[in-house]
Amino acid sequence: MDSVVCTVCKRRSAFFFRQYSGEMLCKGCFVKSIESKVRATIAKYKMFDFDDRIAVAVSGGKDSVSLLHILAKIERD
């Protein structure tokens, strides 16, 4: 049986189906997609200025740890 190919990069095997768009995403494209959505939301709602400091409450669960990871990556970039 053939594995489904990522509809974005068309190179790697997809592991996630995004129902509302019909996209099949590999792990790399999924991560880039989520990071892009977070960046777009921050920009759209003008959540932060360049020199702002932010605090993130981390419970240790997957959601708060993922948010912390994405925000740290955005800050480094």
N, C-alpha and C positions, 0 to 999 in steps of 0.2 A: 504494500500500500504506500502511495506517495504522500509525503508530508506537504502541507499547505505552505506556500511561500509567502513571505511578508509582502503586502501590497505597497509598501513605501519603498524599501530598498531593493526588493525583488531578488535578494540573495540568500537570506537566511530563513530558516523554518519559523513560521508564525506560532506563537503560543497564546495570543490574546485576540479575541474577536470584539471589536468595538461596535456594538449593536446599532447605535444611532447613525453611524457613518458607513457601516459595512466594511470597515478596514480590518485586515488581519495583520497584526504587528508582531515582529520579533522582539526579543527583550531589549535590544539596543534602541530600536525605533520607538518602543513603548516608553522607555525612560526619557528620550529626547522629547517625545510628545507631551508628557506630563510636565517636564521642565518648561517647555514652551508655553503651555497653558498657564502655569503659575506666573511666569514672566509677563504674559499678556494681561492677566488679571491685575497684577501689581501696577502695571503701566496704565491700564484703563481707568482704574479707580484712584490713581495717584496716591498709593498707600504709603510710599516712603520717599523722602528726599535723599540726595546723594550722601550726606554726612549723618544721617539718622542712625541711632543705635536702637536695636530692637531686642526684645526678650521673647523667648519661645518657651512656653510651658511644656515640658516633656514628661509624659506619664510612663514611658517605656513601651507603650503599645505601637503597633505598626504605623498608625496614622501620624502620631506626633513625631516619631522618629523619622519617618519619610519626609515630613514637612521640614524638620530641622536639617536633614541632609540636603534637600533641594535649596533651601535658603542659604546654607553655607556654601554650596556650589555657586549659586548666583553671586554671592558676595565675593568669592574668589575670582570670578570672571569679570 
